[in-house]
Each structure stands twice: as C-alpha cells, then as structure tokens.
Amino acid sequence: MPIYEYKCGKCGVFEVMQKITDEPLKTCPKCGGTVSRVIGHNVAVIFKGSGFYTTDNRSKEYKDKAKQDSGETKAADS
C-alpha cells in the first residue's frame, strides 16, 4: 500500500498509508483541520525478501568479467 503525505494547517505534515482506491483525506485525524495532499519527492524503493541480491544490479563490465572468470574456472576443472 502506498504512503501518502498530507499537510494540515495546524499540525503540519504527516503520512498516511492508504489503498490507491481510497479517497484522499479531507480532515486531519489529530485536530480535525483541513488537509491537502502533498506531492511526494525523493521516493525510495525498498526491496525486502529473499529474492534480491547485491549482484542483481552490477555493471556490464562486472558481468563480463564474471563470465570470463567462470569460463576459465570450468576449463581448468575439465
């Protein structure tokens, strides 16, 4: 679920986790004041789980070097 930023005239900026299909908030949950949704910036993607590795986003040069090394290792093992 995405996290949306809202700005209240009295409380300041706060975040709310909502479904994409939910209507935007119109009142502040703390003070009941009027709020407006703030367009977010500096969005970071966080990968959690066992399927992501540090090698997933390596440079082309690194991948080419790794292929060469693995080819040499297989040839030496034979």
Biopython code that builds the backbone (N, CA, C, O; Angstrom):
import numpy as np
from Bio.PDB.StructureBuilder import StructureBuilder

atoms = [
    (1, "MET", "N", (0.834, -1.173, 0.000)),
    (1, "MET", "CA", (0.000, 0.000, 0.000)),
    (1, "MET", "C", (0.885, 1.244, 0.000)),
    (1, "MET", "O", (1.885, 1.303, 0.715)),
    (2, "PRO", "N", (0.511, 2.234, -0.803)),
    (2, "PRO", "CA", (1.317, 3.461, -0.842)),
    (2, "PRO", "C", (1.135, 4.321, 0.402)),
    (2, "PRO", "O", (0.107, 4.258, 1.077)),
    (3, "ILE", "N", (2.141, 5.116, 0.685)),
    (3, "ILE", "CA", (2.086, 6.066, 1.793)),
    (3, "ILE", "C", (1.928, 7.456, 1.190)),
    (3, "ILE", "O", (2.743, 7.880, 0.371)),
    (4, "TYR", "N", (0.884, 8.159, 1.595)),
    (4, "TYR", "CA", (0.609, 9.499, 1.084)),
    (4, "TYR", "C", (0.948, 10.534, 2.142)),
    (4, "TYR", "O", (0.758, 10.310, 3.337)),
    (5, "GLU", "N", (1.458, 11.679, 1.678)),
    (5, "GLU", "CA", (1.791, 12.791, 2.564)),
    (5, "GLU", "C", (0.673, 13.819, 2.506)),
    (5, "GLU", "O", (0.179, 14.162, 1.432)),
    (6, "TYR", "N", (0.289, 14.297, 3.669)),
    (6, "TYR", "CA", (-0.729, 15.339, 3.763)),
    (6, "TYR", "C", (-0.177, 16.494, 4.583)),
    (6, "TYR", "O", (0.723, 16.319, 5.404)),
    (7, "LYS", "N", (-0.737, 17.686, 4.345)),
    (7, "LYS", "CA", (-0.311, 18.854, 5.107)),
    (7, "LYS", "C", (-1.538, 19.470, 5.770)),
    (7, "LYS", "O", (-2.521, 19.816, 5.114)),
    (8, "CYS", "N", (-1.447, 19.593, 7.088)),
    (8, "CYS", "CA", (-2.507, 20.213, 7.881)),
    (8, "CYS", "C", (-2.057, 21.625, 8.240)),
    (8, "CYS", "O", (-0.887, 21.838, 8.559)),
    (9, "GLY", "N", (-2.966, 22.582, 8.192)),
    (9, "GLY", "CA", (-2.632, 23.959, 8.532)),
    (9, "GLY", "C", (-2.227, 24.121, 9.989)),
    (9, "GLY", "O", (-1.455, 25.023, 10.313)),
    (10, "LYS", "N", (-2.731, 23.265, 10.873)),
    (10, "LYS", "CA", (-2.427, 23.371, 12.302)),
    (10, "LYS", "C", (-1.300, 22.423, 12.736)),
    (10, "LYS", "O", (-0.386, 22.836, 13.450)),
    (11, "CYS", "N", (-1.360, 21.162, 12.311)),
    (11, "CYS", "CA", (-0.414, 20.132, 12.772)),
    (11, "CYS", "C", (0.865, 20.058, 11.944)),
    (11, "CYS", "O", (1.911, 19.677, 12.470)),
    (12, "GLY", "N", (0.806, 20.407, 10.685)),
    (12, "GLY", "CA", (1.966, 20.274, 9.808)),
    (12, "GLY", "C", (1.819, 19.085, 8.874)),
    (12, "GLY", "O", (0.703, 18.697, 8.528)),
    (13, "VAL", "N", (2.938, 18.506, 8.467)),
    (13, "VAL", "CA", (2.947, 17.407, 7.502)),
    (13, "VAL", "C", (2.889, 16.065, 8.236)),
    (13, "VAL", "O", (3.553, 15.867, 9.253)),
    (14, "PHE", "N", (2.080, 15.150, 7.694)),
    (14, "PHE", "CA", (2.005, 13.793, 8.242)),
    (14, "PHE", "C", (1.782, 12.812, 7.102)),
    (14, "PHE", "O", (1.389, 13.204, 6.003)),
    (15, "GLU", "N", (2.037, 11.530, 7.368)),
    (15, "GLU", "CA", (1.899, 10.479, 6.367)),
    (15, "GLU", "C", (0.796, 9.515, 6.758)),
    (15, "GLU", "O", (0.571, 9.242, 7.937)),
    (16, "VAL", "N", (0.099, 8.996, 5.721)),
    (16, "VAL", "CA", (-0.966, 8.026, 5.943)),
    (16, "VAL", "C", (-0.821, 6.913, 4.909)),
    (16, "VAL", "O", (-0.638, 7.183, 3.722)),
    (17, "MET", "N", (-0.902, 5.662, 5.362)),
    (17, "MET", "CA", (-0.874, 4.530, 4.444)),
    (17, "MET", "C", (-2.313, 4.258, 4.011)),
    (17, "MET", "O", (-3.183, 3.976, 4.835)),
    (18, "GLN", "N", (-2.547, 4.352, 2.681)),
    (18, "GLN", "CA", (-3.884, 4.165, 2.135)),
    (18, "GLN", "C", (-3.825, 3.307, 0.886)),
    (18, "GLN", "O", (-2.783, 3.201, 0.239)),
    (19, "LYS", "N", (-4.953, 2.696, 0.553)),
    (19, "LYS", "CA", (-5.064, 1.998, -0.721)),
    (19, "LYS", "C", (-5.106, 3.046, -1.829)),
    (19, "LYS", "O", (-5.478, 4.195, -1.592)),
    (20, "ILE", "N", (-4.728, 2.648, -3.021)),
    (20, "ILE", "CA", (-4.774, 3.558, -4.162)),
    (20, "ILE", "C", (-6.209, 3.979, -4.450)),
    (20, "ILE", "O", (-6.445, 5.096, -4.909)),
    (21, "THR", "N", (-7.156, 3.110, -4.189)),
    (21, "THR", "CA", (-8.560, 3.385, -4.486)),
    (21, "THR", "C", (-9.256, 4.217, -3.406)),
    (21, "THR", "O", (-10.378, 4.677, -3.618)),
    (22, "ASP", "N", (-8.604, 4.420, -2.245)),
    (22, "ASP", "CA", (-9.213, 5.223, -1.169)),
    (22, "ASP", "C", (-9.288, 6.690, -1.566)),
    (22, "ASP", "O", (-8.424, 7.201, -2.278)),
    (23, "GLU", "N", (-10.330, 7.354, -1.097)),
    (23, "GLU", "CA", (-10.474, 8.797, -1.321)),
    (23, "GLU", "C", (-9.430, 9.533, -0.480)),
    (23, "GLU", "O", (-9.115, 9.101, 0.629)),
    (24, "PRO", "N", (-8.887, 10.647, -1.000)),
    (24, "PRO", "CA", (-7.934, 11.431, -0.205)),
    (24, "PRO", "C", (-8.601, 11.971, 1.066)),
    (24, "PRO", "O", (-9.800, 12.250, 1.079)),
    (25, "LEU", "N", (-7.809, 12.111, 2.127)),
    (25, "LEU", "CA", (-8.339, 12.668, 3.371)),
    (25, "LEU", "C", (-8.725, 14.120, 3.175)),
    (25, "LEU", "O", (-8.089, 14.840, 2.405)),
    (26, "LYS", "N", (-9.760, 14.547, 3.868)),
    (26, "LYS", "CA", (-10.195, 15.936, 3.816)),
    (26, "LYS", "C", (-9.986, 16.642, 5.158)),
    (26, "LYS", "O", (-9.873, 17.866, 5.224)),
    (27, "THR", "N", (-9.937, 15.829, 6.237)),
    (27, "THR", "CA", (-9.733, 16.392, 7.573)),
    (27, "THR", "C", (-8.573, 15.693, 8.267)),
    (27, "THR", "O", (-8.295, 14.521, 8.014)),
    (28, "CYS", "N", (-7.906, 16.424, 9.138)),
    (28, "CYS", "CA", (-6.767, 15.905, 9.886)),
    (28, "CYS", "C", (-7.261, 14.926, 10.950)),
    (28, "CYS", "O", (-8.209, 15.230, 11.674)),
    (29, "PRO", "N", (-6.624, 13.743, 11.053)),
    (29, "PRO", "CA", (-7.050, 12.779, 12.068)),
    (29, "PRO", "C", (-6.745, 13.235, 13.495)),
    (29, "PRO", "O", (-7.372, 12.748, 14.436)),
    (30, "LYS", "N", (-5.782, 14.173, 13.679)),
    (30, "LYS", "CA", (-5.433, 14.645, 15.019)),
    (30, "LYS", "C", (-6.317, 15.790, 15.483)),
    (30, "LYS", "O", (-6.899, 15.743, 16.567)),
    (31, "CYS", "N", (-6.411, 16.835, 14.636)),
    (31, "CYS", "CA", (-7.108, 18.041, 15.100)),
    (31, "CYS", "C", (-8.414, 18.318, 14.372)),
    (31, "CYS", "O", (-9.175, 19.184, 14.802)),
    (32, "GLY", "N", (-8.698, 17.610, 13.285)),
    (32, "GLY", "CA", (-9.926, 17.830, 12.539)),
    (32, "GLY", "C", (-9.848, 18.991, 11.558)),
    (32, "GLY", "O", (-10.848, 19.350, 10.938)),
    (33, "GLY", "N", (-8.663, 19.580, 11.415)),
    (33, "GLY", "CA", (-8.480, 20.688, 10.483)),
    (33, "GLY", "C", (-8.461, 20.215, 9.032)),
    (33, "GLY", "O", (-8.404, 19.017, 8.752)),
    (34, "THR", "N", (-8.510, 21.173, 8.126)),
    (34, "THR", "CA", (-8.493, 20.875, 6.705)),
    (34, "THR", "C", (-7.082, 20.468, 6.268)),
    (34, "THR", "O", (-6.093, 21.073, 6.682)),
    (35, "VAL", "N", (-7.006, 19.435, 5.428)),
    (35, "VAL", "CA", (-5.716, 18.959, 4.932)),
    (35, "VAL", "C", (-5.695, 18.956, 3.403)),
    (35, "VAL", "O", (-6.737, 18.934, 2.748)),
    (36, "SER", "N", (-4.498, 18.978, 2.866)),
    (36, "SER", "CA", (-4.318, 18.823, 1.422)),
    (36, "SER", "C", (-3.202, 17.818, 1.193)),
    (36, "SER", "O", (-2.245, 17.740, 1.964)),
    (37, "ARG", "N", (-3.344, 17.048, 0.116)),
    (37, "ARG", "CA", (-2.327, 16.045, -0.194)),
    (37, "ARG", "C", (-1.121, 16.742, -0.805)),
    (37, "ARG", "O", (-1.255, 17.616, -1.663)),
    (38, "VAL", "N", (0.057, 16.339, -0.347)),
    (38, "VAL", "CA", (1.313, 16.903, -0.822)),
    (38, "VAL", "C", (1.898, 15.944, -1.853)),
    (38, "VAL", "O", (1.883, 14.730, -1.653)),
    (39, "ILE", "N", (2.408, 16.481, -2.942)),
    (39, "ILE", "CA", (3.063, 15.637, -3.933)),
    (39, "ILE", "C", (4.420, 15.249, -3.376)),
    (39, "ILE", "O", (5.248, 16.108, -3.072)),
    (40, "GLY", "N", (4.642, 13.944, -3.243)),
    (40, "GLY", "CA", (5.871, 13.441, -2.632)),
    (40, "GLY", "C", (7.085, 13.627, -3.525)),
    (40, "GLY", "O", (6.966, 13.821, -4.735)),
    (41, "HIS", "N", (8.244, 13.564, -2.912)),
    (41, "HIS", "CA", (9.513, 13.635, -3.617)),
    (41, "HIS", "C", (10.499, 12.705, -2.928)),
    (41, "HIS", "O", (10.252, 12.243, -1.814)),
    (42, "ASN", "N", (11.588, 12.438, -3.576)),
    (42, "ASN", "CA", (12.604, 11.529, -3.043)),
    (42, "ASN", "C", (12.015, 10.167, -2.692)),
    (42, "ASN", "O", (12.218, 9.648, -1.594)),
    (43, "VAL", "N", (11.294, 9.609, -3.630)),
    (43, "VAL", "CA", (10.689, 8.306, -3.406)),
    (43, "VAL", "C", (11.775, 7.245, -3.491)),
    (43, "VAL", "O", (12.511, 7.168, -4.475)),
    (44, "ALA", "N", (11.863, 6.450, -2.471)),
    (44, "ALA", "CA", (12.857, 5.382, -2.436)),
    (44, "ALA", "C", (12.160, 4.040, -2.565)),
    (44, "ALA", "O", (11.101, 3.822, -1.976)),
    (45, "VAL", "N", (12.747, 3.153, -3.325)),
    (45, "VAL", "CA", (12.214, 1.813, -3.463)),
    (45, "VAL", "C", (12.989, 0.917, -2.508)),
    (45, "VAL", "O", (14.220, 0.908, -2.505)),
    (46, "ILE", "N", (12.265, 0.178, -1.711)),
    (46, "ILE", "CA", (12.897, -0.722, -0.750)),
    (46, "ILE", "C", (12.542, -2.146, -1.131)),
    (46, "ILE", "O", (11.368, -2.511, -1.177)),
    (47, "PHE", "N", (13.560, -2.947, -1.404)),
    (47, "PHE", "CA", (13.350, -4.344, -1.736)),
    (47, "PHE", "C", (13.542, -5.175, -0.479)),
    (47, "PHE", "O", (14.602, -5.144, 0.146)),
    (48, "LYS", "N", (12.502, -5.919, -0.117)),
    (48, "LYS", "CA", (12.594, -6.803, 1.031)),
    (48, "LYS", "C", (12.269, -8.209, 0.579)),
    (48, "LYS", "O", (11.387, -8.410, -0.257)),
    (49, "GLY", "N", (12.957, -9.156, 1.111)),
    (49, "GLY", "CA", (12.682, -10.538, 0.766)),
    (49, "GLY", "C", (13.950, -11.273, 0.392)),
    (49, "GLY", "O", (15.037, -10.696, 0.364)),
    (50, "SER", "N", (13.798, -12.542, 0.109)),
    (50, "SER", "CA", (14.964, -13.377, -0.164)),
    (50, "SER", "C", (15.340, -13.407, -1.635)),
    (50, "SER", "O", (16.332, -14.046, -1.987)),
    (51, "GLY", "N", (14.593, -12.745, -2.509)),
    (51, "GLY", "CA", (14.849, -12.831, -3.943)),
    (51, "GLY", "C", (15.735, -11.748, -4.508)),
    (51, "GLY", "O", (15.906, -11.693, -5.726)),
    (52, "PHE", "N", (16.306, -10.887, -3.696)),
    (52, "PHE", "CA", (17.107, -9.788, -4.197)),
    (52, "PHE", "C", (18.534, -9.906, -3.669)),
    (52, "PHE", "O", (18.759, -10.168, -2.487)),
    (53, "TYR", "N", (19.476, -9.708, -4.563)),
    (53, "TYR", "CA", (20.877, -9.865, -4.208)),
    (53, "TYR", "C", (21.669, -8.645, -4.654)),
    (53, "TYR", "O", (21.232, -7.900, -5.531)),
    (54, "THR", "N", (22.816, -8.447, -4.059)),
    (54, "THR", "CA", (23.652, -7.306, -4.422)),
    (54, "THR", "C", (24.167, -7.419, -5.842)),
    (54, "THR", "O", (24.544, -6.410, -6.439)),
    (55, "THR", "N", (24.192, -8.614, -6.396)),
    (55, "THR", "CA", (24.698, -8.800, -7.754)),
    (55, "THR", "C", (23.643, -8.521, -8.820)),
    (55, "THR", "O", (23.969, -8.536, -10.007)),
    (56, "ASP", "N", (22.401, -8.270, -8.444)),
    (56, "ASP", "CA", (21.339, -8.052, -9.421)),
    (56, "ASP", "C", (21.563, -6.812, -10.276)),
    (56, "ASP", "O", (21.135, -6.780, -11.430)),
    (57, "ASN", "N", (22.213, -5.807, -9.746)),
    (57, "ASN", "CA", (22.365, -4.549, -10.465)),
    (57, "ASN", "C", (23.825, -4.203, -10.719)),
    (57, "ASN", "O", (24.206, -3.037, -10.616)),
    (58, "ARG", "N", (24.625, -5.165, -11.040)),
    (58, "ARG", "CA", (26.037, -4.923, -11.296)),
    (58, "ARG", "C", (26.224, -4.296, -12.680)),
    (58, "ARG", "O", (25.356, -4.393, -13.548)),
    (59, "SER", "N", (27.370, -3.658, -12.860)),
    (59, "SER", "CA", (27.689, -3.027, -14.134)),
    (59, "SER", "C", (27.958, -4.079, -15.209)),
    (59, "SER", "O", (28.224, -5.241, -14.901)),
    (60, "LYS", "N", (27.885, -3.661, -16.465)),
    (60, "LYS", "CA", (28.128, -4.568, -17.581)),
    (60, "LYS", "C", (29.553, -5.108, -17.525)),
    (60, "LYS", "O", (29.784, -6.287, -17.794)),
    (61, "GLU", "N", (30.507, -4.249, -17.177)),
    (61, "GLU", "CA", (31.897, -4.671, -17.091)),
    (61, "GLU", "C", (32.065, -5.781, -16.048)),
    (61, "GLU", "O", (32.787, -6.751, -16.281)),
    (62, "TYR", "N", (31.401, -5.638, -14.907)),
    (62, "TYR", "CA", (31.488, -6.643, -13.849)),
    (62, "TYR", "C", (30.923, -7.978, -14.340)),
    (62, "TYR", "O", (31.517, -9.032, -14.110)),
    (63, "LYS", "N", (29.765, -7.926, -15.023)),
    (63, "LYS", "CA", (29.142, -9.150, -15.517)),
    (63, "LYS", "C", (30.024, -9.829, -16.559)),
    (63, "LYS", "O", (30.166, -11.052, -16.560)),
    (64, "ASP", "N", (30.622, -9.020, -17.456)),
    (64, "ASP", "CA", (31.519, -9.587, -18.469)),
    (64, "ASP", "C", (32.724, -10.260, -17.820)),
    (64, "ASP", "O", (33.116, -11.355, -18.223)),
    (65, "LYS", "N", (33.305, -9.616, -16.828)),
    (65, "LYS", "CA", (34.455, -10.168, -16.117)),
    (65, "LYS", "C", (34.063, -11.472, -15.406)),
    (65, "LYS", "O", (34.825, -12.439, -15.412)),
    (66, "ALA", "N", (32.877, -11.489, -14.798)),
    (66, "ALA", "CA", (32.407, -12.688, -14.098)),
    (66, "ALA", "C", (32.232, -13.844, -15.083)),
    (66, "ALA", "O", (32.556, -14.985, -14.756)),
    (67, "LYS", "N", (31.721, -13.559, -16.295)),
    (67, "LYS", "CA", (31.563, -14.605, -17.307)),
    (67, "LYS", "C", (32.921, -15.165, -17.715)),
    (67, "LYS", "O", (33.089, -16.375, -17.869)),
    (68, "GLN", "N", (33.890, -14.259, -17.887)),
    (68, "GLN", "CA", (35.228, -14.703, -18.262)),
    (68, "GLN", "C", (35.822, -15.591, -17.162)),
    (68, "GLN", "O", (36.402, -16.640, -17.443)),
    (69, "ASP", "N", (35.670, -15.159, -15.916)),
    (69, "ASP", "CA", (36.215, -15.929, -14.794)),
    (69, "ASP", "C", (35.558, -17.298, -14.695)),
    (69, "ASP", "O", (36.240, -18.295, -14.463)),
    (70, "SER", "N", (34.244, -17.358, -14.868)),
    (70, "SER", "CA", (33.550, -18.639, -14.766)),
    (70, "SER", "C", (33.927, -19.553, -15.926)),
    (70, "SER", "O", (33.983, -20.770, -15.746)),
    (71, "GLY", "N", (34.186, -19.004, -17.106)),
    (71, "GLY", "CA", (34.624, -19.793, -18.244)),
    (71, "GLY", "C", (35.998, -20.386, -18.020)),
    (71, "GLY", "O", (36.252, -21.535, -18.381)),
    (72, "GLU", "N", (36.884, -19.606, -17.425)),
    (72, "GLU", "CA", (38.241, -20.079, -17.136)),
    (72, "GLU", "C", (38.204, -21.161, -16.055)),
    (72, "GLU", "O", (38.962, -22.129, -16.114)),
    (73, "THR", "N", (37.327, -20.994, -15.080)),
    (73, "THR", "CA", (37.242, -21.971, -13.999)),
    (73, "THR", "C", (36.723, -23.307, -14.531)),
    (73, "THR", "O", (37.222, -24.362, -14.141)),
    (74, "LYS", "N", (35.729, -23.269, -15.417)),
    (74, "LYS", "CA", (35.182, -24.505, -15.975)),
    (74, "LYS", "C", (36.222, -25.205, -16.828)),
    (74, "LYS", "O", (36.322, -26.432, -16.802)),
    (75, "ALA", "N", (37.003, -24.435, -17.590)),
    (75, "ALA", "CA", (38.036, -25.028, -18.441)),
    (75, "ALA", "C", (39.116, -25.681, -17.591)),
    (75, "ALA", "O", (39.636, -26.735, -17.958)),
    (76, "ALA", "N", (39.463, -25.067, -16.452)),
    (76, "ALA", "CA", (40.500, -25.614, -15.581)),
    (76, "ALA", "C", (40.030, -26.882, -14.871)),
    (76, "ALA", "O", (40.832, -27.775, -14.599)),
    (77, "ASP", "N", (38.716, -26.965, -14.567)),
    (77, "ASP", "CA", (38.175, -28.135, -13.892)),
    (77, "ASP", "C", (38.129, -29.357, -14.786)),
    (77, "ASP", "O", (38.163, -30.478, -14.280)),
    (78, "SER", "N", (38.052, -29.185, -16.092)),
    (78, "SER", "CA", (37.877, -30.308, -17.030)),
    (78, "SER", "C", (39.125, -31.120, -17.203)),
    (78, "SER", "O", (39.129, -32.092, -17.958)),
]
sb = StructureBuilder()
sb.init_structure("model")
sb.init_model(0)
sb.init_chain("A")
sb.init_seg("    ")
for serial, (resi, resn, name, xyz) in enumerate(atoms, 1):
    if name == "N":
        sb.init_residue(resn, " ", resi, " ")
    sb.init_atom(name, np.array(xyz, "f"), 0.0, 1.0, " ", f" {name:<3s}", serial, name[0])
structure = sb.get_structure()
